[in-house]
């Protein structure tokens, strides 16, 4: 059963959008004969309902103090789940890394939402799709490492070797692209 974590008019940080908003409406989903709601979603005025896992209270965000160790509020742990490939059974796909299945990246704690690839595309180049899945799953950790590295080097700029400067500049541009939701995709490619 679900409990409400936020109340009406509470200011929250909306993780998928990367902005603050006010909870306009708390929406419980009831089932007949059950004393508590089955699930609770929140309308924050951004065009769809959000679950509690997608929202963070303003107090939690304020208490982070820009500490990279507390960055887990914004960066989650994604994982690979194997789905049964209905188009190609184990016999037809014996050359695949995982015969009869294809990867699905889950980015939500409730095991829904994320990245999927059509089974036909997976069959065309399974090694490439498996590589992409591993890259996507490890992206939050790589961003976390990149942030920590840049923050530690900001404190001691004199210790940075000259050959590392272009790498650090590229890391800074990548982080800016990750965290700036208003940035245009064409600018990020530069």
C-alpha positions in Angstrom: 0.0 0.0 0.0 1.1 3.5 -0.6 1.6 6.4 1.7 1.7 10.1 0.8 5.2 11.5 1.1 4.4 15.1 0.0 1.4 17.4 0.6 -0.5 20.0 -1.4 1.5 23.2 -1.9 4.8 21.6 -0.9 7.8 22.7 -3.0 9.5 19.7 -4.5 12.4 19.1 -6.9 11.2 17.1 -10.0 14.1 14.9 -11.0 13.0 14.0 -14.6 12.5 17.6 -15.5 15.3 19.1 -13.3 13.3 21.9 -11.8 11.4 22.9 -8.7 7.6 22.9 -8.6 4.7 23.0 -6.2 2.5 20.0 -5.5 -0.9 21.1 -6.9 -2.8 17.9 -6.2 -2.2 14.6 -4.3 -3.9 11.8 -6.3 -4.5 8.5 -4.5 -5.6 5.4 -6.4 -8.1 3.4 -4.4 -9.2 -0.2 -4.7 -12.5 -1.3 -3.4 -12.2 -3.1 -0.1 -8.7 -1.9 0.7 -8.2 0.6 3.5 -5.2 2.4 2.0 -4.6 3.7 -1.6 -2.9 1.3 -3.9 -0.6 4.0 -5.2 -0.2 7.8 -4.9 0.8 10.2 -7.6 1.4 13.9 -7.5 0.3 16.6 -10.0 2.9 19.4 -10.0 1.6 21.3 -13.0 4.1 20.0 -15.5 1.7 18.1 -17.8 1.7 14.6 -16.2 1.5 12.9 -12.8 4.8 12.0 -11.0 5.4 9.3 -8.5 7.1 9.9 -5.2 10.4 8.4 -6.5 10.6 11.2 -9.1 10.2 13.9 -6.5 12.5 15.2 -3.8 11.5 17.5 -1.0 13.0 21.0 -1.0 14.5 20.4 2.5 16.4 17.3 1.2 17.8 19.3 -1.7 18.8 22.2 0.6 20.5 19.8 2.9 22.8 18.4 0.2 25.3 21.3 0.5 26.7 20.4 -3.0 28.4 17.4 -1.5 29.2 14.9 -4.3 28.7 12.0 -1.9 25.0 13.1 -1.6 24.5 13.3 -5.3 22.4 10.1 -5.2 19.3 12.2 -5.0 19.8 13.2 -8.7 21.8 10.2 -9.9 20.1 6.8 -9.6 21.3 3.3 -10.0 20.1 1.9 -13.3 20.1 -1.8 -14.1 19.8 -4.3 -17.0 16.9 -6.7 -17.1 16.7 -9.5 -19.7 13.4 -9.7 -21.6 12.3 -12.8 -23.5 12.7 -12.3 -27.3 9.4 -13.4 -28.8 10.6 -13.0 -32.4 13.8 -15.1 -32.0 14.0 -18.1 -29.7 17.1 -19.6 -28.3 17.6 -21.9 -31.3 17.4 -19.0 -33.8 19.7 -16.7 -31.7 22.4 -19.1 -30.6 25.0 -16.5 -31.8 23.6 -13.9 -29.4 25.5 -13.1 -26.2 22.3 -14.1 -24.2 20.3 -16.4 -26.5 16.5 -15.9 -26.5 16.6 -12.5 -24.6 17.4 -8.9 -25.2 18.4 -6.2 -22.7 16.1 -3.6 -21.1 17.5 -0.7 -19.0 15.3 0.0 -16.0 15.7 3.6 -14.7 12.9 3.5 -12.1 12.8 1.8 -8.7 9.5 0.2 -9.7 11.0 -1.8 -12.6 9.3 0.2 -15.3 10.5 3.1 -17.4 13.8 3.2 -19.2 15.4 2.2 -22.4 14.3 -0.6 -24.8 15.4 -1.7 -28.2 13.2 -3.4 -30.8 13.9 -7.2 -30.9 14.5 -7.0 -34.7 17.2 -4.3 -34.2 18.8 -6.4 -31.4 18.9 -9.4 -33.7 20.7 -7.4 -36.4 23.7 -6.5 -34.1 23.4 -8.0 -30.6 27.0 -7.2 -29.6 26.5 -3.5 -30.3 23.2 -3.4 -28.4 24.7 -5.2 -25.4 27.5 -2.7 -25.4 25.0 0.2 -25.5 23.1 -1.3 -22.6 26.3 -1.5 -20.5 27.2 2.1 -21.4 23.7 3.4 -20.4 23.7 1.5 -17.1 27.1 2.9 -16.1 26.4 6.5 -17.2 25.2 7.7 -13.7 28.4 6.4 -12.1 30.5 7.9 -14.8 28.8 11.3 -14.3 29.4 10.9 -10.5 33.1 10.2 -11.1 33.4 13.1 -13.5 31.8 15.5 -11.0 34.0 14.4 -8.1 37.2 14.7 -10.3 36.3 18.2 -11.4 35.4 19.4 -7.9 38.6 18.0 -6.4 40.7 19.6 -9.2 38.9 23.0 -8.6 40.5 23.0 -5.2 44.0 22.4 -6.4 44.3 23.9 -10.0 48.1 24.1 -9.8 48.4 20.3 -9.6 46.7 19.7 -12.9 49.1 18.6 -15.7 48.8 20.6 -18.9 47.9 17.5 -21.0 44.9 17.0 -18.7 43.4 20.4 -19.4 41.6 19.4 -22.6 40.2 16.3 -20.9 38.9 18.4 -18.0 37.4 21.0 -20.3 35.5 18.2 -22.2 34.3 16.7 -18.9 33.0 20.1 -17.8 31.1 20.5 -21.1 29.6 17.0 -20.7 28.4 17.8 -17.2 27.0 21.1 -18.4 25.0 19.2 -21.0 23.8 16.6 -18.5 22.6 19.2 -16.0 21.4 22.0 -18.2 17.9 21.1 -19.4 17.6 24.3 -21.4 20.7 23.6 -23.6 20.0 22.9 -27.3 21.2 19.5 -28.6 23.1 21.2 -31.4 25.3 23.1 -28.9 26.0 19.9 -27.0 27.5 18.2 -30.1 30.1 20.9 -30.5 
